[in-house]
Each structure stands twice: as C-alpha cells, then as structure tokens.
Amino acid sequence: MKRIAVPGAVAGLALLLSACALLRPADQPAAALADLPGQMEPVHAAVIAQNQAVFWVTSNGCTAKNDLTPVVRRSHGETVITLRRIKEDRCTVPVRNGLEVRWTFEEMGLPDGTRVSIENPYQMPLA
C-alpha cells in the first residue's frame, strides 16, 4: 500500500471520507493498459468512500470532469479504477493543489459498497 501526501484542505476531507480502498502501484504490464482510452492520469490524491471515487488531478486552468474518465475493470479478481485523461489541458494558469473531480459508483456502474483499488500513479501537487 502506498502512502500519499495530501494537501492541507484535502486532508480533512480525506479523513472525513475515510474508506477501505486499496491503493496499488501501476504494476500492470503496459500491454494490458494499451486498450484503455486516453492516457493514465497521475493523481495528487484519491479517496473512495460513501460510494464515490474522488480524485485530485493537475489542471493548467481548463480541466473539467468530462476531460477525464474513470475506467472500471476487473483484474485478478479485484475491481480496479484507472483515471484516464481523454482531453489535454492546454491552458497556462495551473490550479494550486489540483482540481477535485468525483464520480459516484452509480455513474461508474458499480454496486454500492464495492471494494476497489486505484491504479493511477501519484504525484505531488504544485507548491
């Protein structure tokens, strides 16, 4: 399990939304990920709780929820979410600490209470 650094404002929310999501490194072979849309998006933080997946991602000022897509799949008997960027953010005003995006389990076609792992790599937000 990886430990992640969470920005101050996000830390309180992360504690509030504590969950039993398993955070996994991106150790899958590249060939297995080649069929997924867009590119894997590094995340600053991720929380799975209350039947939601919440991610904090880098934004250059123009990223919106519909620029990203959570890909849900089964791998080795587990449900895995991989956040993928399908539209590049070409703006030039970075959002400090990243942008929060969230999807409900219903939006992702998951039953309530599903245990999931996050496959995305983690990166520190801009200071």
C-alpha positions as CSV (number, residue, x, y, z in Angstrom):
1,M,0.0,0.0,0.0
2,K,1.4,3.4,-0.9
3,R,1.3,6.4,1.4
4,I,0.4,9.7,-0.2
5,A,0.8,13.3,0.7
6,V,-2.5,15.1,0.8
7,P,-2.8,18.9,0.6
8,G,-4.0,20.6,3.8
9,A,-7.5,21.4,2.7
10,V,-7.8,17.9,1.2
11,A,-6.5,16.2,4.3
12,G,-9.6,17.0,6.3
13,L,-11.9,15.7,3.5
14,A,-9.8,12.6,3.2
15,L,-10.2,11.9,6.9
16,L,-13.9,12.6,6.7
17,L,-14.3,10.3,3.7
18,S,-12.0,7.6,5.0
19,A,-12.5,4.3,3.2
20,C,-11.1,0.9,2.7
21,A,-9.9,1.4,-0.8
22,L,-6.7,-0.3,-1.7
23,L,-4.1,1.9,-3.4
24,R,-2.0,0.0,-5.8
25,P,1.0,1.0,-7.9
26,A,0.7,0.9,-11.6
27,D,2.5,-2.5,-11.8
28,Q,0.3,-3.9,-14.7
29,P,2.1,-4.6,-17.9
30,A,1.8,-1.8,-20.4
31,A,0.2,-4.1,-23.0
32,A,-2.8,-4.6,-20.6
33,L,-3.3,-0.9,-20.4
34,A,-2.9,-0.1,-24.1
35,D,-6.5,-0.8,-24.9
36,L,-7.8,1.9,-22.4
37,P,-8.9,5.3,-23.7
38,G,-6.6,8.4,-23.4
39,Q,-3.6,8.4,-21.1
40,M,-3.3,7.4,-17.4
41,E,-3.6,10.5,-15.3
42,P,-1.3,10.9,-12.3
43,V,-3.3,12.0,-9.2
44,H,-2.4,14.1,-6.2
45,A,-4.8,12.2,-4.0
46,A,-7.7,9.7,-4.3
47,V,-10.4,8.8,-1.8
48,I,-13.0,6.0,-2.2
49,A,-15.9,6.5,0.3
50,Q,-19.6,6.7,0.6
51,N,-20.0,5.0,-2.9
52,Q,-17.9,7.7,-4.6
53,A,-14.5,8.0,-6.1
54,V,-12.9,11.4,-5.5
55,F,-9.6,12.4,-7.3
56,W,-7.4,15.5,-7.2
57,V,-5.6,16.0,-10.5
58,T,-3.3,18.5,-12.1
59,S,-5.1,21.3,-14.0
60,N,-3.5,24.0,-16.1
61,G,-6.7,26.0,-15.7
62,C,-9.0,24.3,-18.2
63,T,-9.5,20.8,-16.9
64,A,-13.2,19.7,-16.4
65,K,-14.7,16.5,-15.3
66,N,-15.6,15.4,-18.8
67,D,-11.9,15.7,-19.8
68,L,-11.2,12.6,-17.6
69,T,-12.9,9.2,-17.5
70,P,-12.7,6.5,-14.8
71,V,-12.2,3.2,-16.4
72,V,-13.6,0.3,-14.3
73,R,-12.3,-3.2,-14.9
74,R,-11.7,-6.5,-13.2
75,S,-8.1,-7.6,-12.7
76,H,-7.0,-10.6,-10.8
77,G,-10.4,-10.9,-9.2
78,E,-10.4,-7.2,-8.0
79,T,-12.3,-4.2,-9.2
80,V,-9.8,-1.6,-10.4
81,I,-10.4,2.1,-11.3
82,T,-7.9,3.8,-13.6
83,L,-8.5,7.5,-14.2
84,R,-7.7,8.4,-17.8
85,R,-7.3,11.8,-19.4
86,I,-9.1,12.0,-22.7
87,K,-8.6,15.7,-23.4
88,E,-5.4,17.6,-22.8
89,D,-5.5,20.8,-20.7
90,R,-3.5,23.4,-22.8
91,C,-4.2,26.4,-20.6
92,T,-1.3,28.1,-18.8
93,V,-2.7,29.0,-15.3
94,P,-2.0,26.0,-13.1
95,V,-4.6,25.3,-10.3
96,R,-2.7,25.2,-7.0
97,N,-3.2,21.8,-5.2
98,G,-5.0,20.5,-8.3
99,L,-8.7,20.1,-9.2
100,E,-11.2,17.8,-7.4
101,V,-13.3,15.5,-9.6
102,R,-15.7,12.8,-8.4
103,W,-17.8,10.0,-9.7
104,T,-20.5,8.1,-7.9
105,F,-20.5,4.3,-8.0
106,E,-23.8,4.6,-9.9
107,E,-22.1,6.7,-12.6
108,M,-19.4,4.0,-12.9
109,G,-21.8,1.1,-12.9
110,L,-20.6,-0.3,-9.6
111,P,-22.9,-1.7,-6.9
112,D,-22.9,0.1,-3.5
113,G,-20.1,-0.9,-1.2
114,T,-17.8,-2.3,-3.9
115,R,-14.2,-2.6,-2.8
116,V,-12.0,-1.0,-5.4
117,S,-8.3,-0.2,-5.9
118,I,-6.9,2.8,-7.7
119,E,-4.3,2.1,-10.3
120,N,-3.0,5.6,-11.1
121,P,0.5,6.8,-10.1
122,Y,0.7,9.6,-7.5
123,Q,2.4,12.9,-7.9
124,M,2.9,15.9,-5.6
125,P,0.7,18.9,-6.4
126,L,2.3,22.2,-7.4
127,A,3.6,24.2,-4.4
